Amino acid sequence: MSQEVLFALGLTLFAGLATGIGSLMAFFTSRTNTKFLSLALGFSAGVMIYVSMIEIFVKAKDALVGALGQVSGNWATVGGFFWGHSPYCIN
């Protein structure tokens, strides 16, 4: 196997083990620590927002600027981002 495939496999295995270990910790604890839970959920939400804004947003902007031009592409990217996250979005 190539080095890239082994690296990807290792990252996937690490993520899966982290999920399993976390679920075991939740299963064997006697009471829920709501402060820790709110901190963990806030961190998780922050990671999702980061991925959405940094990774997906830039790729969408590049594609729309290429198709619509600089100004229209920038406005379409921002509008699409906020419209896609609105509760009135019909998918």
Steps between C-alpha positions, in 0.01 A plus 500: 500500500612853436591742776193719436261205529656389828481854637131529404429159652676602822300823529176314439590237758592772753167680445306177538684405818442847645126462439498155658698608806274802547188288483645254754576787736141624467362149549690428822459834680234521769393862450509754220738795531295769323784754507733264317222402259429863411872565452539195274193589293621859463839378382334264253284780362806721464681232301202461266476876446874515430480225240199663340653847484861417415488189284165494323453876475828557315435222248149630436630854454764390251242308296245783501756770419616290206144462374350843578793742524666662800224719646200278419685189613589652837141612563360164385736320740402708801131488414507127440679436827249690710197381301615140535520535878162667539200312640303601189727314261311241298714200415 
